[in-house]
Amino acid sequence: MNFPIKLSRYLSIPSTVTFIGMLVCVQSAIGTPISFNAGDLVISTVSSYNGGGLDSASPIVLQQFKLGAGGTVATQDGTLTLLQTGSGQNSAISGEYGSASEGILQRSVNGQYLTIMGYGVNATTFNTAPLTTYGTAALGQTTSLTAANQTTTNVTTVARVVALIGADGSVDTSTALTGVFNQNNPRSVATVDGSSFYVSGQASSKADPTQGVFYATRGANTATAIDNSTDTRVVSIFNNGSGNMLYVSRDQNPSSGGVQNLTNISTLTNSSGDLPTTSSGLTTTHITPPGSPLSLGGNNGSINLTTGTANGVNNSRIGSFVYLSPESYFFASPTVLYVADSGQPKNGNVNKAALGEGGLQKWVLTNGAWTLDYDLVAGLNLVNNANANSATPSAPGVTGLLGLTGLVVGDQVELFATSYDLNELSPSFLYEITDNLNDTSLAQASSENFTVLYSDPTGQTSIRGVSFAPVPEPGSLALLAIALGAMGVSRSRGLKRFWPKCTVAMSTFRSWMHMPMYGVAHSA
């Protein structure tokens, strides 16, 4: 089949290369046909479906955007609605409208897939069922336990489902897991190549063993616990030069007034320092904030706030400490890490340490320790999380960020993020900002501002995750490299912007499977 690549998008070449490969175009179940194009941006969304309100079920819709004007303009480029009807081994999959912590969209390490988690039920079926069917009207509170493991009146089991979306638009939802994230949210999923997955989420209580990080193979119905000591948020895989490494973010309030040392981004490794597949020999290492020294709050789940790291909302805490609430993150290099912070930490007192540090944090590894250089917030118009009101769930306001992806072009880091909103149904946004990789202070980054790329005009759609589009398998990419080489396209800014997942020297084309992951597009 013919696979068209529009080089004019980023290379300023008014032509189209067509080569033999896979036609990346499918008709979606709902919406317009989608063609995943290298360099395009993809977001995950849920909506008020057929009048459904807060906590109702919604189809998960992926919206694709073509980037222009240096990434500061986004034009809609098709939609894909994930399966609403099970077929064969594939399950239906829906998302919860109003859940602020799920819907993270990520690209596989090999670049060929997108992944997202949801619930194994048709949206209409769930929203119209009698309360006795599922035991709740809130999708996120459904049980993932099989009937044999339910201890009260049996209700219908709703599996937590992994959606694996190929570059050809195919959707695999055969990994429908029971016994994970019972009565709570499946938040994120990461994979190297689509053959197995790490999934992350929350459960019914802080003592519930179905919370945390689990490992599952493709097509499985059960998963193996990796770390279920706490609930977890975004699980990701990065290669910072020494092989694939598993990372996870947490925002955890300890039970019984314990020390609040459980909010961080950390690595999870097995006894050999590699990707774990069980909890045996598991080693957990704090990355940000470091395990020590402790903050002025006497813990390592918060930071000491300075004038250079304050975000405007929390300025009253300068000279004291604030708690963190990390969500997604992006390694621009092995020593530079960007963190999307929600600005709604689970710890601290209102208008004090709970003011948080919402925004896009830049952490730098210096002399073996990660330090926060600054927090990018200009253009976000952050508000105090104390203004949240469950009685007005659609009232506007942004407290921080949720989804994040990026790419490195020379010494510039172009970052794309989604908003973390004040209330469950507040208007949400897709942003772009460019940071200088070498900047170490807010004064140096003072001219950097977030640009709004997209917000749903109806106010009925919530934006969650963001990632770059998946790309074809390596054989097709090799053909593309040959075509570009024939046109005299070298390792340049234009090529990186066109093909953000890969760095290419035409004389030495790298195998896709062995390329390093830092400095390339990735979402978490």
N, C-alpha and C positions, 0 to 999 in steps of 0.2 A: 504494500500500500504506500501511498504518498503521504509524507509527513511534512507540512509546510512550516518553516521557521522564518519569521519576519525579522531580518537583520536590522531593519531600519529602526526598530524599537530602541535599541541602545547603542548601535554601532554607527549611526549616522550614514548608513549605506542604503540608498533607495532601491532595494531589491529584495527578492525572496528566494531562498535556497530551498529546493524541494529534493528530498532524497528518499531512498527506499527505507522504510522502517515501519513503525506502527502508527496507525491513524488514531490520534488521541482525541477522539470525539465520540460522545455517547449522548443518547437522549435521556435526560433525567426523568425520574418518576414524576416530579412536579417541577415546573419551571421550564426554562429555555435550555437548548443543548449547550453543553460545556465542552470546551477544548482546553486542556491544561497546557499552558504555554510557559516555557522556561523563562524565568524572570518575573512572571506574574505573581501577585500577592493573593492569598486566599484567607478568608475569615470564616469562622463558624458562627451561626446565628440560630436563635430560637425565637418564636413569636407567639402572640396570642392567637391560638389556632381555633378557628370556628367559634370565636368568642370566649375561649378559655381564659380564665384569670390566673392570679398568682398561684404558683405551684402546680399548675396543670401540665399535661403532656403536650409536647410540640414536636413536629418533624424537625430534624436537624438539617439546616440548609447551609451549604457551602457557597459563598459568593466569591467570585474571582474578579480581580481588578488588574487592568493593564496600567503600568506606571509610566509617567512621562514627566517632563520638566525637571529632570534630575531627581525623580522619585517624590516630588512634592505635589503631584497631581495624580489622582487615581480615577480611571474610567472603568465602569462595570463591564465585565467581559464574560458573563454567563453565570449560571447557577446550577447546582447539583443538590437535589434532595436525597438524603440517604434513605435506605430501604424502609418502607412502611408496611410491607407485606413479606412475611417469611416465605422462603422458597428453598426446598431441598435442605441443605445443612445451614443455610443462612437464616438469621433471625431478623424480625423487625427491630428497629432501633429508634428511640425517641429521646429528647432531652427535656429537662424541667424548665418551664418558663418561670423565671424568678430566682433560680439558684445562681448565686454570684460566683461560686467557686468551681463550677464544672465547665465543660466545653472546651478545654485546652486542646488546641490543634498543633500537632508536631509533624515534622518530616523525618522519615527514617534515616539512619546513618548513611545508608547507601543512596539516599536521595530519590528512590523510586516510588515511595509511598507517603501518604498522609495517614495519621492515626488520630482517633478521637474515641472517647468512651461515651456510652449512653445506657439506656434501659431497654430491655428486650420486650417491648410491647408496642402495639400500634397506638398512635395518639388518640384517635377517635374511640377505639375500643376502651382505652383506659378512662377517658374523660366522660364517657356515657355509661360506664358500669355502675351498678349499685354499690354502695359503700361496703357491703359485706363481701364483695368479690375480692378486693385487694386490701380491705381493712383500713383504708385511708383514701382521702381525696388528693393527697399530696404525693406526686410521683416519687420524690426523693425519700419518702418515708415507707415505701413498699419494702416487703421482705425479699431478700435474696436467698433465704434458707429454703431448702426443699421441705416437702410436707413431713418427711421423717424426722427432720431436725427442728421443726416448729414446736414450741412448748405450750402454746395457747391454742385457741380455735384456729384451725387451718384456714389459710387464705391462699390466693393464687400467688405462686412464686414469680418474681420478676428478676430475671438474670441481669447482671451487669455485663454489657456487651462491648466488645472491641470492634470498631469499624476500621478496616484496612482498605484504603482507597488507592488504587493503582494509577499510574500515569496515563493509562488508557481509559480512565474513568470508571473502571470496574470497582465494585464495592463488595468486600468479603466481611460478613458478620457472623461467621461460623464459630467464633470464639465467644461463647455465651456462658459466662461464669456464674455459678451459684456459690453461696457461702463466702462472698466478699462484699464488703461495704453494706452490710445489712442495715436496712432502714436509714440509709444515708447516701451521700453522693459519691459516685465514681468520678474522679477529678481529672485524671490524665493517664496517658499510656505512651510508652516509648518502645521502639524496636530498632534492631540493627538492620534486618533485612526482610522482615515480615514473617519469619519462621517461628519466632517466639516473642513474648511481650513482658514488659514490666508495667504493672498497673498500680495506681495509687488512689487512695480515697479515705473517707471517714466512715465510721460505723455508729451504732445506736448509743454507745457510751464510751467513756475513756478506758473502760476495762474490756471492751468487746474485742475479741481476737480477730474479727473480720476487718479491722481497720489496718491502715498502713500500706506497705509495699509488698506486692505478690508477683510471682513469676508463673507464666503459663505458656504452653506451646500453642501454636496455631490450631484452631479447631477443638481445643480442649473445653471441658465444661467445669473443671475445677482448677484451682491454682494453689501453688505452694507459697507459704508465708516466707518472706525475706526478713522483714522487720515490722512486726505488728505491735510494737511497744507504745506507739502513739498514732494518731491520725496523721496523714501526710498530704501534701498538696501536689506540686509538680515534680514528676519523676522524669529525668532526661538522661541521655547518653551522649557524652562528648569524648573526643579523642584529642587530648592536649599534647600529643607527641609521644606518649608511651603506651598506646593502646586504648581501647574503649573503656570508659569509666562511668559508673552509675552515680548519678547525683539526685538528691531529693530536697525539696524545700518543706519547711514546717512552720506552723504558727500555732503553738500549743500552749494552752493554759493548764498547768499541772493540777491534779486533784489534791484535795485536802490541804491546800495552801502550801504546796511544796515549792522549792526554789525554781524560778522560772528560767531554766536552762535549756528549754526544748524548742526554742524558736531559732532557726538557722537554716543555712544551706549546708549540706554535708555530703560526703561520699560514702557509699556502701560498697565494700569490697570483701571478697572471700579471703581465705588464709594465704592465697598466692598473690593477692593484690589485683585480682581480675574480677570480671562480672560474676556476681553470685547467682546461684540457682536454688540455693536453700539458705536457711539461717545458720547452718553449721559454719563455724569459724568466721562469722561476720564481724567486720571491723567498721565502726562508724567514726568518721573524722570531721569535725567542724571546719568549714571553710570560711563562711561569713555569718555572723561575726566569729572571730577566732575563739577557741575554747578558753583562752586566757590572754591577757588579764581580764578580770571581771570589770563590769561597768560600775559607775557610782551607785547603781541600783543593787549591787552585790550579786549580779548574775551575768551570764553570757548570752542572754536573749535580747539584750538591749544595748544601746550605744550611748556614749557621752556626746551630747550635742554641742556643737561649736557654731560660731557665726558662719563659718565656711560650709557647714553641712545642713544648716537649718533650711526649712522649705517654706517659710512664711506663715503657715498655719501653726507650727510648733515653736515659734520664736520665743515664747515665754519660758521655754525649757532650756534655753541656751545656758550652759554652765551646769546643767543637771543631766538627766538621762531620759531617753524615750525608747519605747519598745518597737521592734521591727515586725513586719508582716510580709515576708518574702513570698512571691508567687513564681512567675516565670523568670528565666535568666538566660544570658547569652555570653559566651566566651568570645571576645574579639581577638584574643591571643591567650597563650597560657598564663599570662600575668595580668590580664585586664578582663574583668567580669562586670557585666551590666545586670542589674537586678530590678525587676518590676515589683514595687512594693505597694500593697493595696491601701496603706494608710488607715487600715482598720484592724489594729492588733487585738488579739484576744486577751492580752494582759494589760495591767495598769488601771489607774483611776481616770475617770472622765475629766477632760481638760487639764490633765497632768501627763503622766508618762504614756497614757493611752492616746495622746495626740498623734503618736506615731511618727513615721518618716516616709509618708507617701510620696511617690514620684519614681524617677528612674535613677537609681543609685549607681555610681561608678566606683568599683572596688579595684584596688591595684595590689598585686603581690610584691612586697618590698622586704628584702632580707628575711624571706621565709614566712612573713605574716601578711595577711590580707588587711588592708586599711581602707576606710571609706574616704575618698577624695572629695566628692561632692554629690549633690542630688539635683538632677535636672527637673525643673517644674514649670518654667516659663511657658505660658500658653495653655497650661492645664486648668488654671483658675481653681485651684484646690479649695475645698471647704472643710470645715471642722466635722469630723465624723460624729460628734455629739449631736449634730442637727438631724441625724437619721430619725425617721418616725414611721413605725409600722402602720400607722393609721393613714399615711399618705405615701404609699409605696412607689408612686410614679413621680413624686416631687423631684426636681432636677438637682444635680450636684455630682461632682467627681472628687473622690478622696485619694485616688492613686491609680495604679495600673495593674492589669491582670496578665494579658498575653504579651509576648515579646518575641521578636525575631530580628535578625540583622545581617549585614554583610560589610566587609571591610574592603575599601577601595583606596589603596595606598595608605596614607595615614588618616583617612577619613572613615568613620564608622557610621553607616546609615542604619538607623534603628526604626522599627515599626512596632507600635504597641497598641493595646486596646485598654479602654478605661475600666477602672474599678469604681463602681458608682455608689452614691450615697445611700440609696434605697434599692430594694430588689428590682424595681421596674423603672428606675430613673433612665432618662435618655443616655445612650452609650455612644462611644466614639472610637474611630480608628485614627491613630496619629502617626506622624513621621517626624523625626528629628535627626540631625547629623551632628556628631561629636568628633573632635579631634582626638585621635588615639593617644597622643602624647600629652594632652592637657592634664594637669594635676590639681588645678584649683578652679573654683567657681568663677574667679575673676577672669581667668583665661577663657572660660566658656560662657561669659556673660552675654554674648550676642546670640546664643543658641536658643531657639524657641520651637515648641511643638506646633506643627501644622495639622489641622484637622483634614483628613483625607475623605472621611465618609461618616455620616450619621444617618440612621434611618429616618426618612422624612415623615413617616406615619407615626412614629413614636411607639409603635407596637412590636418592634423587633429589638432584641437584645444581642449585642455583639459580644462574643466571648474570646475565642482563640484566634491566632494569626500565624501564618506560616507562608513560606514561598511554595509555589506549586511543585508537585513532583515532576520528575523528568524521566525520559525513557531509559530502558536498560542499557548497559554499557556499549553493546554492539552498535546501537543507533547513535549513541553519543560519539563513538569513534568515527562513524561516517560523517557526522556533523563537523568534527574536528578536521577531517580531511578536506571537507568542502570549504571550511573557513580558511584552512591553510592555503588552499588553491587560490583564494581571493586575496591572500597576502595579509590576513588578519593576524596580528601578533599578540603577545601577552601584554595587554593594554588595559587602560581604564574602561574603554568601551566594551571589551570582551567580558571583563568582570561584571559590568553592569548588565550585560545581556545574559550572562551565564553565572549567576551569583553563587551557585553551589560548587563551582569548580575553578581551579586556577590552572591554566593551560599554557604550556610552551609547545608550539607546534612541532618542534624538532624532537621533543621527548614527551609525547602524550601519555599522561598517567593513567594507570588502571583505576577505574572508578572505585573499586573495592578497597584500594590501599591509600587513598588520598587522606591527608589530615583534615580534621573537622574544625580546627580553630581558624578563624578568619574567613569563614564562609557562612552562607545563609543557613540559619537554623532557628527553629522556634521551640520554645519550651513551655 
